[in-house]
């Protein structure tokens, strides 16, 4: 993981990742010990599993699409203060469709709802939105610093899985236990 004492992404610049190749890629990870100023963009749109395109709402497709693209995850943590002007995490269209041989798969069911987790003593985020929720704001610290935090996308503590949501029936339960 790249480590920085401080990191500034200027307007018009972006940080991205190599495309998912079957075993690596598709995510951006960095440890910033000091201040992170993001005036640009951090994006992996189209670079994750099956290169799904980011979207606001995953709806079922008539072409036998794969499951909905999992919601994006933005996780920011600070030991001091955490401020942001906006943060949005959107999911992708359906991937790996097993009911069709088409190369293009329409939106799969269930995708779209991203998760923004801000963990700090006093997180402050104005206009943070999660796609697919109609503009829900102020998702500041869904777990309020608790570890483990079920639904944050990181398997910790007694969790046997954590797929960045709290939905049953997708292989990982709403309590972060593997489903049979």
C-alpha positions in Angstrom: 0.0 0.0 0.0 1.4 3.4 -0.9 2.0 5.6 2.1 2.2 9.4 2.1 2.8 12.1 4.7 0.4 14.3 2.8 -1.4 14.0 -0.5 -3.0 16.6 -2.7 -4.9 15.8 -5.9 -5.3 19.0 -7.9 -8.4 20.1 -9.9 -8.4 18.2 -13.2 -6.2 15.3 -12.0 -7.3 11.9 -10.9 -6.0 8.8 -9.1 -7.1 5.5 -10.6 -6.2 1.8 -10.5 -5.1 -0.8 -13.0 -8.1 -2.8 -14.3 -9.1 -6.0 -12.5 -7.2 -8.8 -14.2 -8.8 -11.8 -12.5 -6.7 -11.5 -9.3 -5.6 -7.9 -8.8 -6.6 -4.4 -9.7 -9.8 -2.5 -9.6 -9.2 -0.7 -6.3 -7.4 2.4 -5.0 -5.8 2.1 -1.6 -3.5 4.7 0.1 -2.4 5.6 3.6 -2.1 9.3 4.2 -0.6 10.0 7.6 -1.2 13.8 7.3 -3.7 15.8 5.2 -5.5 14.5 2.1 -6.8 17.2 -0.2 -8.8 15.9 -3.0 -9.8 18.6 -5.4 -9.6 16.2 -8.3 -11.1 12.7 -8.5 -10.4 9.2 -7.1 -12.1 6.7 -9.4 -12.2 3.1 -10.5 -15.2 3.4 -12.8 -15.1 0.6 -15.4 -12.0 -1.0 -13.8 -13.6 -3.5 -11.3 -14.9 -7.0 -11.9 -16.2 -7.3 -15.5 -15.6 -3.5 -16.0 -19.1 -2.5 -14.9 -20.1 1.1 -15.6 -20.9 3.2 -12.5 -24.6 3.8 -12.0 -27.1 5.4 -9.6 -29.6 2.6 -9.4 -29.2 -1.1 -10.3 -32.4 -2.4 -11.7 -33.2 -5.9 -13.0 -32.5 -6.3 -16.7 -34.7 -8.2 -19.2 -31.6 -9.9 -20.8 -30.7 -12.3 -17.9 -28.2 -9.9 -16.5 -25.9 -10.9 -13.7 -26.4 -9.7 -10.1 -26.3 -6.0 -9.5 -22.9 -4.3 -9.2 -22.0 -4.0 -5.6 -22.2 -0.5 -4.3 -19.0 1.5 -4.2 -17.2 2.0 -0.9 -15.5 5.1 0.3 -13.9 4.7 3.7 -12.1 7.7 5.2 -10.7 7.5 8.7 -8.9 10.2 10.8 -7.6 10.3 14.3 -8.2 14.1 14.4 -10.9 15.7 12.3 -12.4 14.8 9.0 -14.0 17.3 6.6 -15.2 16.9 3.1 -17.3 18.8 0.7 -18.8 15.8 -1.1 -18.4 12.1 -1.3 -20.4 9.7 -3.4 -20.0 6.0 -3.9 -22.1 4.4 -6.7 -22.4 0.8 -7.8 -21.9 -0.7 -11.2 -24.2 -2.4 -13.7 -24.7 -6.1 -13.5 -21.7 -8.3 -14.3 -21.2 -12.0 -15.0 -24.6 -12.9 -16.4 -25.1 -16.7 -16.5 -28.5 -16.7 -18.3 -27.2 -15.1 -21.5 -24.3 -15.3 -23.8 -24.4 -11.6 -24.6 -21.2 -9.6 -24.1 -23.1 -6.6 -22.8 -25.2 -7.1 -19.7 -27.8 -4.6 -18.6 -28.1 -3.3 -15.1 -28.4 -6.2 -12.6 -30.7 -6.1 -9.7 -29.6 -4.6 -6.4 -26.6 -2.6 -7.4 -26.1 1.1 -7.0 -26.3 1.8 -3.3 -22.8 2.9 -2.4 -21.5 3.4 1.2 -19.6 6.3 2.5 -18.1 5.6 6.0 -16.4 8.5 7.7 -14.7 7.6 11.0 -13.2 10.4 13.1 -13.9 11.9 16.6 -16.0 14.6 14.8 -16.5 13.8 11.1 -18.1 16.6 9.1 -19.3 16.1 5.6 -21.6 18.5 3.8 -23.5 17.2 0.8 -22.2 13.7 1.1 -24.5 11.4 -0.9 -24.9 7.8 -1.6 -26.1 6.9 -5.0 -29.4 5.2 -5.2 -30.8 6.6 -2.0 -32.3 9.8 -3.4 -29.6 12.1 -2.1 -29.2 10.9 1.5 -26.8 13.3 3.2 -24.6 13.1 6.2 -23.6 9.5 6.3 -21.0 10.4 8.9 -19.4 7.4 10.6 -22.0 4.6 10.1 -20.2 2.7 12.9 -18.9 5.8 14.9 -15.4 4.3 15.1 -16.6 0.9 16.2 -14.4 -2.1 15.1 -15.5 -4.4 13.6 -18.1 -2.5 11.6 -20.4 -4.9 9.7 -21.2 -3.5 6.2 -18.0 -1.5 5.7 -16.4 -3.9 3.2 -13.5 -4.9 5.5 -13.6 -8.3 7.3 -12.6 -7.6 10.9 -12.9 -9.1 14.4 -15.5 -11.9 14.5 -16.8 -11.2 11.0 -16.5 -14.2 8.6 -17.3 -11.9 5.6 -18.1 -8.3 4.9 -19.4 -7.4 1.4 -20.0 -3.7 2.1 -23.7 -4.0 2.6 -26.1 -5.4 5.2 -28.3 -7.5 2.9 -29.2 -11.2 3.5 -29.2 -13.8 0.6 -26.1 -12.6 -1.2 -23.6 -15.1 0.4 -22.8 -12.7 3.3 -25.5 -12.1 5.9 -26.6 -8.8 7.3 -24.6 -9.7 10.5 -21.5 -10.4 8.4 -21.6 -14.2 8.7 -21.1 -16.5 5.6 -24.4 -17.8 4.3 -24.8 -21.4 3.1 
